[in-house]
Amino acid sequence: MTKDTKTHIGIIGAGYTGLVAAYRLAQSGCQVTLLEKTNELGGLAADFKLHGAHLEKFYHFTYKTDNYLIDLIKELGLEETLHWHRSSIAIYYKGQHYPFMTPLDLLKFKPLSIFDRIRTGLIAFYLQRLTNWKKIASYTAYDWMTKFAGKNVRDIIWTPLLKGKFDKYYKDISMVWLWKRIKVRIDSKEKGEPTERLGQLEGGFYSITNGLVEKLHEYRVKIVTNAPVEKVIKNSATGEITVVTPKSEFQFDKVIITTPSPVAAEMLADNQEMTTEYLRKLNYVNYLGAAVFIFSSRQKLGDYYWYNINDPQASFLVFINLTKLVSTEKFQGNYVYYIGAYVPHDHEYFRLAETEIINRWVSYLKKMFPDFRDDQLLEKHLFRMRYAQHNMDVGYEQHIPSYTAPAKGVYLANFSQIFPDDRGLNYAVREGDNIAKLVLGDIRNEI
Ligand SMILES: Cc1cc2nc3c(=O)[nH]c(=O)nc-3n(C[C@H](O)[C@H](O)[C@H](O)COP(=O)(O)OP(=O)(O)OC[C@H]3O[C@@H](n4cnc5c(N)ncnc54)[C@H](O)[C@@H]3O)c2cc1C
């Protein structure tokens, strides 16, 4: 990229897509202002401090296949701090913990008949090798698994996962989503190793966020936090774009919106150049929220890093023993755990008091781990986020809004557009890069 312009670009949203786009554009000589609704940077990967260490509010790790993110880590000089840990996964089903990582674990998984275990293995093998996702695009994951894995495998393995991830929409989710999830996990295995490797940085993802922010300072990007953008208005006569926040208005030549799509729809609705079709696509994207409870304890709980909770009565999807993956030394010798649930915006987890949710989840943990001790608990934190995961139903690909909005000079880049990939920091980095390239190309063509 050459330093060929002083176009003033406004970027809305300081998650990884916005941070990377701001970095690339400023690096290429543009004048950049980054507007963020909250008082922190990093979006879904934002962190807080626990026992003196930076920790993501929503559990994060890196896959071996996350090439865009790994390249950025190298570019920021953080490569030496990225460590690959062997993951371990268990399924919690009917009061039992079953290891679920290797073909041998599957063969020993008693809740399924031998026939179903073999069938599950063959299906995983088939899905790992499948490259043309269009072959399965007409199926929901629920129907595909019913047809090819059978009702038992569907109900014991897949339905709890789909329900935990998509709640009441679990029967609508495209098989392409499930295929991609399975494939990424299998591809993250080292050759010859039975289990996947997951990456963690010594300083947490905070070190990447901080590295990016340092770059933004170096390139004189103006960062404005506590700036919830309400409107983005294009003046068709002058070409200028006005971005409205409750406290101020900003004028830009070009604007990139990296917020969730329905939020972008609200910002853009009043524009003369906007089309009903583009607004329809923005509003088509349906997001679930996430509620995540983090606690630390002096007590070690469980032998695995990741527990899928395959109990239909459970009120959360996953229990994560972070200090199985990274050393307790990082947290002053304490163990750190996450509990996570994905729920629709009208779910009670967005209304209930924090203590109510925490109490429910802790009492469930006491069933999972009968020796659980309250007197060993140290810190407790609950975080909730409304736009955590989008629903990808069958035919989703036909409803994806384009990167260029109908109001010329306004662009959209968020994780709802990356189908068949699912969200992830790797793709946020890629999308940040790509949208910057697209904008720079348009600027050059206009000169
Ligand atoms: C529970 C959970 C676990 C995850 N685990 C992993 C993992 O292990 N590995 C991985 O790679 N990825 C993981 N992800 C996904 C990853 O966090 C996201 O893909 C990535 O952070 C998306 O970045 P983004 O910039 O596109 O969006 P976001 O991070 O959502 O950023 C959007 C930004 O826009 C801001 N914004 C919204 N409205 C406005 C407004 N009106 N005005 C101004 N700003 C606004 C938001 O505050 C936010 O900062 C996880 C996500 C969740 C929820």
The ligand as an SDF file (V2000), in Angstrom:
LIG
                    3D

 53 58  0  0  0  0  0  0  0  0999 V2000
  -18.3570  -16.4160   24.0990 C   0  0  0  0  0  0  0  0  0  0  0  0
  -17.4690  -16.1470   22.9110 C   0  0  0  0  0  0  0  0  0  0  0  0
  -16.3450  -16.9300   22.7070 C   0  0  0  0  0  0  0  0  0  0  0  0
  -15.5230  -16.7100   21.6030 C   0  0  0  0  0  0  0  0  0  0  0  0
  -14.4090  -17.4850   21.4620 N   0  0  0  0  0  0  0  0  0  0  0  0
  -13.5660  -17.2280   20.4450 C   0  0  0  0  0  0  0  0  0  0  0  0
  -12.3420  -17.9540   20.3420 C   0  0  0  0  0  0  0  0  0  0  0  0
  -12.0360  -18.8090   21.1690 O   0  0  0  0  0  0  0  0  0  0  0  0
  -11.5130  -17.6760   19.3040 N   0  0  0  0  0  0  0  0  0  0  0  0
  -11.8270  -16.7060   18.3680 C   0  0  0  0  0  0  0  0  0  0  0  0
  -11.0450  -16.4880   17.4520 O   0  0  0  0  0  0  0  0  0  0  0  0
  -12.9840  -16.0240   18.4420 N   0  0  0  0  0  0  0  0  0  0  0  0
  -13.8570  -16.2470   19.4480 C   0  0  0  0  0  0  0  0  0  0  0  0
  -15.0200  -15.5300   19.5410 N   0  0  0  0  0  0  0  0  0  0  0  0
  -15.4050  -14.6390   18.4280 C   0  0  0  0  0  0  0  0  0  0  0  0
  -14.6440  -13.3290   18.3920 C   0  0  0  0  0  0  0  0  0  0  0  0
  -14.6850  -12.7080   19.6490 O   0  0  0  0  0  0  0  0  0  0  0  0
  -15.2990  -12.4330   17.3500 C   0  0  0  0  0  0  0  0  0  0  0  0
  -15.3740  -13.1110   16.1130 O   0  0  0  0  0  0  0  0  0  0  0  0
  -14.5410  -11.1320   17.1150 C   0  0  0  0  0  0  0  0  0  0  0  0
  -14.1820  -10.5310   18.3200 O   0  0  0  0  0  0  0  0  0  0  0  0
  -15.4160  -10.2060   16.2910 C   0  0  0  0  0  0  0  0  0  0  0  0
  -14.7760   -8.9560   16.1110 O   0  0  0  0  0  0  0  0  0  0  0  0
  -15.5470   -7.7790   15.3860 P   0  0  0  0  0  0  0  0  0  0  0  0
  -14.6820   -6.5990   15.4220 O   0  0  0  0  0  0  0  0  0  0  0  0
  -16.0140   -8.2270   14.0500 O   0  0  0  0  0  0  0  0  0  0  0  0
  -16.8730   -7.5560   16.2460 O   0  0  0  0  0  0  0  0  0  0  0  0
  -17.0310   -7.0790   17.7440 P   0  0  0  0  0  0  0  0  0  0  0  0
  -15.9490   -7.6030   18.5790 O   0  0  0  0  0  0  0  0  0  0  0  0
  -18.4350   -7.3980   18.1010 O   0  0  0  0  0  0  0  0  0  0  0  0
  -16.8510   -5.4950   17.6390 O   0  0  0  0  0  0  0  0  0  0  0  0
  -17.8840   -4.6160   17.3110 C   0  0  0  0  0  0  0  0  0  0  0  0
  -17.6320   -3.3350   18.0740 C   0  0  0  0  0  0  0  0  0  0  0  0
  -18.6340   -2.3800   17.6930 O   0  0  0  0  0  0  0  0  0  0  0  0
  -18.9920   -1.6530   18.8480 C   0  0  0  0  0  0  0  0  0  0  0  0
  -20.2940   -1.0260   18.6230 N   0  0  0  0  0  0  0  0  0  0  0  0
  -21.5130   -1.6060   18.5940 C   0  0  0  0  0  0  0  0  0  0  0  0
  -22.4720   -0.6770   18.3740 N   0  0  0  0  0  0  0  0  0  0  0  0
  -21.8400    0.5060   18.2370 C   0  0  0  0  0  0  0  0  0  0  0  0
  -22.2930    1.8370   17.9980 C   0  0  0  0  0  0  0  0  0  0  0  0
  -23.5890    2.1330   17.8520 N   0  0  0  0  0  0  0  0  0  0  0  0
  -21.3770    2.8290   17.9270 N   0  0  0  0  0  0  0  0  0  0  0  0
  -20.0360    2.5560   18.0780 C   0  0  0  0  0  0  0  0  0  0  0  0
  -19.5660    1.3190   18.3130 N   0  0  0  0  0  0  0  0  0  0  0  0
  -20.4540    0.2930   18.3980 C   0  0  0  0  0  0  0  0  0  0  0  0
  -19.0100   -2.7170   19.9260 C   0  0  0  0  0  0  0  0  0  0  0  0
  -18.9890   -2.1400   21.2280 O   0  0  0  0  0  0  0  0  0  0  0  0
  -17.7540   -3.5000   19.5880 C   0  0  0  0  0  0  0  0  0  0  0  0
  -16.6220   -2.9790   20.2250 O   0  0  0  0  0  0  0  0  0  0  0  0
  -15.8440  -15.6960   20.6560 C   0  0  0  0  0  0  0  0  0  0  0  0
  -16.9750  -14.8970   20.8640 C   0  0  0  0  0  0  0  0  0  0  0  0
  -17.7770  -15.1090   21.9770 C   0  0  0  0  0  0  0  0  0  0  0  0
  -18.9760  -14.2420   22.1880 C   0  0  0  0  0  0  0  0  0  0  0  0
  1  2  1  0
  2  3  1  0
  2 52  2  0
  3  4  2  0
  4  5  1  0
  4 50  1  0
  5  6  2  0
  6  7  1  0
  6 13  1  0
  7  8  2  0
  7  9  1  0
  9 10  1  0
 10 11  2  0
 10 12  1  0
 12 13  2  0
 13 14  1  0
 14 15  1  0
 14 50  1  0
 15 16  1  0
 16 17  1  0
 16 18  1  0
 18 19  1  0
 18 20  1  0
 20 21  1  0
 20 22  1  0
 22 23  1  0
 23 24  1  0
 24 25  2  0
 24 26  1  0
 24 27  1  0
 27 28  1  0
 28 29  2  0
 28 30  1  0
 28 31  1  0
 31 32  1  0
 32 33  1  0
 33 34  1  0
 33 48  1  0
 34 35  1  0
 35 36  1  0
 35 46  1  0
 36 37  1  0
 36 45  1  0
 37 38  2  0
 38 39  1  0
 39 40  1  0
 39 45  2  0
 40 41  1  0
 40 42  2  0
 42 43  1  0
 43 44  2  0
 44 45  1  0
 46 47  1  0
 46 48  1  0
 48 49  1  0
 50 51  2  0
 51 52  1  0
 52 53  1  0
M  END
$$$$
